[in-house]
Amino acid sequence: MEEYDFIIAGSGASGLVLAYRIANDTYFDHKSILIIDREKKNKNDRTWCYWEIGQGDWDDILTKEWKSMAFRSPWHSETTEITPYSYKMVRSADLYNKLWEVIDKKSNITFVQDSVLNISNRSDKALVLTKKTEYHGKKVVNSIFFNRNYQHQNKYPVLNQHFLGWFVESKEEVFDDSTATFMDFTVDQKGNTRFIYVLPLTKRKALLEYTLFSKNILTAEYYEKEIRSYLKDQNIIDYSIVEKEQGVIPMTSYKFWKRNSKTILNIGTAGGWTKASTGYTFGNITKQTKQLVKFLKTEQSFKDFRSPTRFWFYDLLLLDILDEDNYIGSRIFSVFFRKNKTQNIFKFLDEETSFLEDIKIMTSMPPLRFIKALINRLY
């Protein structure tokens, strides 16, 4: 049985970004590292967007960035400059290629194309069972969803951010490519929290995503019907669909990290890195992998890597509200954007605000619903 110092199970964004950071750190040059996945990803299978101040790790592969952002709803609409932040877009093929270009040059990092079936503890090591064989790892970092227990418990609500997107190209210049529409709640809510992202790449080309924060997934035809209707309402008629993408991201405050052991660490969505209140993951991947590389050098138990913060509880309260009254989301986000600067919202969602700043933001929200949610959680 082959043994490695570190095994990375899954080569999605979180696993590959971690491998990339390890490859760039000379501390790991004499460590044996194995990456296992059923495929070596190099195609556009998803799009990530995130906000950031100044230059970042992925600026050289950005598809687009915006300095202006729009929010729209029946209760509040605004278009605002978001300096010093930028809202940035990265396509997966560009990210995968950048990461693999560095990883492939490291002789101590091996990639194996295989399906991981199970990961289990074995004394002071971990056993990775694949379709073809078995591997031992002194430490195993996993981004594959093996356990769906979070779907079968009642302590923490579980919603989904589910969406379908079209990259469309119009024959006319119909998009303002200086502004990203973060959320457009003017679409019919139909008892849920529903909105459209509009991310213009040029004046003629844009990504539109019909998105819901709700429990039930829709048929592809339904999302597409709503996108088509939205384009018609915007008087965008003469266009072609260049590309499509679809996804489902769990939104829950379930404590995924409780399943971490001394030698096994779950990361990415499987590790609770998705921001429960928004479904955003990529920004957390960028930050958490930096922290994880430092932690790996300490050789501590993976049980010590993460513990919940007060922001975990804030997210839980919002999910409690949306779980009970899913239709209320558009009003809550409208109040959120009407009473707070976008920059302060980004800082809060990045979990970088002070407690006093938290209080200011939390008290700007509909008080009765959050007080009710707080009482229900405490008692």
BELKA-V529099 format. One record per residue. RES is the residue in one small letter. PSI is psi in degrees with one decimal (NA if undefined). BURIAL is + if it has 9 or more other ideal C-beta (glycine too) atoms within 8 Angstrom, else -. Layout:
res->(RES RES)
psi->(PSI PSI)
burial->(BURIAL BURIAL)
This chain:
res->(m e e y d f i i a g s g a s g l v l a y r i a n d t y f d h k s i l i i d r e k k n k n d r t w c y w e i g q g d w d d i l t k e w k s m a f r s p w h s e t t e i t p y s y k m v r s a d l y n k l w e v i d k k s n i t f v q d s v l n i s n r s d k a l v l t k k t e y h g k k v v n s i f f n r n y q h q n k y p v l n q h f l g w f v e s k e e v f d d s t a t f m d f t v d q k g n t r f i y v l p l t k r k a l l e y t l f s k n i l t a e y y e k e i r s y l k d q n i i d y s i v e k e q g v i p m t s y k f w k r n s k t i l n i g t a g g w t k a s t g y t f g n i t k q t k q l v k f l k t e q s f k d f r s p t r f w f y d l l l l d i l d e d n y i g s r i f s v f f r k n k t q n i f k f l d e e t s f l e d i k i m t s m p p l r f i k a l i n r l y)
psi->(128.5 141.4 139.8 155.9 -43.5 135.0 129.8 111.6 112.7 127.3 40.9 -161.7 -47.9 -44.6 -42.6 -39.1 -39.6 -47.1 -38.3 -43.4 -38.1 -42.6 -27.3 1.8 117.5 -17.6 -32.5 4.1 -27.4 17.5 141.6 128.2 133.0 132.6 128.9 129.8 158.7 -14.7 153.9 100.6 134.3 15.0 168.1 95.4 -5.1 166.6 134.0 138.1 147.5 158.8 152.7 147.2 126.4 -155.3 149.5 -177.7 -24.3 14.7 -28.0 -10.8 15.5 136.4 -35.9 152.2 150.0 143.3 -2.9 143.9 142.9 142.8 134.8 139.1 168.2 -18.3 -22.4 134.7 141.1 151.9 125.1 149.0 139.1 11.6 135.7 4.8 158.0 147.4 122.2 148.3 134.0 132.0 146.6 -37.6 -41.0 -40.4 -49.6 -45.4 -40.7 -44.6 -46.2 -30.7 -35.7 -45.4 -42.3 -19.1 -10.3 117.5 -19.7 -0.7 124.5 136.8 131.8 127.3 105.9 162.5 123.6 124.2 -33.9 151.7 128.6 159.4 139.4 92.5 -119.0 14.4 -178.7 145.3 126.1 114.0 124.5 176.4 -29.2 -31.4 -161.7 151.5 147.2 138.5 134.7 -35.1 137.0 126.9 122.0 133.2 14.1 135.0 100.9 -34.3 126.4 26.9 -28.2 -23.0 -11.4 39.2 160.9 -2.1 -38.3 127.3 151.2 113.9 175.1 139.1 106.9 143.6 160.0 134.1 147.0 130.4 114.9 150.7 121.9 152.0 -19.4 162.0 95.5 -5.5 145.0 99.2 5.7 -9.7 130.9 131.8 106.8 -47.4 129.8 100.5 11.2 -7.0 155.3 124.5 -30.3 41.2 5.8 -175.7 106.8 139.9 170.2 131.7 138.0 113.5 91.3 127.4 -36.1 -176.6 -12.1 -9.4 138.5 157.6 124.0 128.5 123.9 119.4 143.1 145.5 94.4 -178.9 -44.0 133.5 144.6 169.1 153.3 -37.4 -33.6 -49.1 -44.5 -37.2 -40.7 -38.2 -44.0 -42.4 -39.7 -45.0 -40.0 -42.1 -27.7 7.0 34.1 102.9 -45.3 91.3 164.3 151.1 113.8 -35.9 155.7 152.4 153.8 147.0 163.0 124.5 122.6 138.1 104.2 151.8 16.1 137.4 79.0 -34.5 -13.4 -19.1 -3.8 145.1 -172.2 -37.0 -6.3 126.3 128.5 134.4 177.4 -152.0 -36.5 -17.1 7.6 22.7 -11.3 130.7 114.9 -33.2 -13.9 -21.2 -1.0 136.0 -35.9 -41.2 -39.7 -36.6 -45.2 -44.7 -47.5 -35.1 -33.5 -44.5 -36.9 -39.3 -42.8 -40.1 -38.0 -32.5 -20.1 -17.3 27.8 166.7 139.9 -16.4 -21.0 3.2 -37.9 145.2 153.9 150.4 179.4 -27.3 -30.4 -40.8 -37.7 -46.2 -40.3 -42.4 -43.2 -42.0 -34.2 -42.2 -48.1 -29.1 -37.8 -42.9 82.7 -25.3 -16.6 -7.9 -43.4 -36.4 -39.6 -47.0 -31.4 -44.6 -40.5 -47.5 -28.6 -34.5 -3.6 146.0 144.8 -39.0 -39.0 -33.9 -45.1 -44.2 -40.2 -45.9 -25.8 -2.2 40.9 4.7 156.1 169.7 -38.1 -38.0 -36.2 -46.3 -43.1 -42.8 -44.2 -36.3 -10.1 -11.2 163.5 109.3 -42.5 -41.6 -40.5 -34.3 -43.1 -45.2 -39.6 -45.2 -43.0 -38.7 -39.7 -33.1 NA)
burial->(- - + + - + + + + + + + + + + + + + + + + + + - - - - + - - + + + + + + + - - - + - - + - - + + + + + + - - - - - + - - + + + + - + + + + + + + + - - + - - - + - + - - + + + + + + + + + + + + + + + + - + + - - + - + + + + - - + - + - - + - + - - - + + + + + + - - - - + + + + + + + + + - - - - - - + - - - - - + + + + + + + + + + + + + + + - - - + + - + - + + + - + + + - + - + - - + + + + + + + + + + - - + + + + + + + + + + + - - - - - - - - + + - + + - - + + + - - - + - - + - - - - - + + - - + + + + + + - + + - - + + - + + + + + + + + + + + + + + + - + + + + + + + + - + + + - + + - + + - - - - - + - - + - - - - - - + + + + + + + + + + + - - - + + + + + + + + + + + + + - + - + + + + + + + + - - - + - - - + + - - + + - + + - - - + + - - + + - - + - -)
